[in-house]
Amino acid sequence: DAGVIQSPRHEVTEMGQEVTLRCKPISGHDYLFWYRQTMMRGLELLIYFNNNVPIDDSGMPEDRFSAKMPNASFSTLKIQPSEPRDSAVYFCASTRTANTEAFFGQGTRLTVV
Amino acid sequence: AQSVSQHNHHVILSEAASLELGCNYSYGGTVNLFWYVQYPGQHLQLLLKYFSGDPLVKGIKGFEAEFIKSKFSFNLRKPSVQWSDTAEYFCAVNAPGNTGKLIFGQGTTLQVKP
């Protein structure tokens, strides 16, 4: 398996623009997580899905952020409109079951100018 | 609420020194515990994990961790660090009750001087 695949690897956008981050989990993994990593706040859990259903989105910072998982092999994290404080590395991870280790993608480094 | 606390934010060691990174979690129920490592510019990779059984678990690259239930701790250790261990280390807790929620600590940056 190719592992968790995220795209793009780097994204530079202007404030106010819409940004869409993409993730393909490992095949057969039932859980998908979106994390945001910054120097100040570390690794924050934004939202996670089980069998394509959002379970906990309490970490989503505000309404500008939304996430979807239309099928078992694809998820998106959208920021609209983007702001400079959204600049961070966004990681997607997947786990096979509720209690197994997570496998991480390479991350998307987002810069909002 | 479930949380994970890593006490050391930045650790600097010389090669061959011993390492211990602290991790405490807040949840009182049965938990699964993990340590991940993130080398510069890379994604997180699993170092070791504890689900049940022997509280002393061994991971890759000579790392080990001890689960002490009474202290809600899962400290990471390595007897002799190498320059290549320079990285950020994250402790994580998997929520009990089969919810699947995986929470990370703030991370500890380890710098090993050659």
Interface residues (C-beta under 8 A of the other chain):
Chain A: Y31 F33 Y35 R41 G42 L43 L45 Y48 N50 I55 D56 F91 A93 T95 T97 A98 N99 E101 A102 F103 F104 G105 Q106 G107
Chain B: N32 F34 Y36 Q42 H43 L44 Q45 L46 K49 F51 F90 A92 N94 N98 T99 G100 K101 L102 I103 F104 G105 Q106 G107
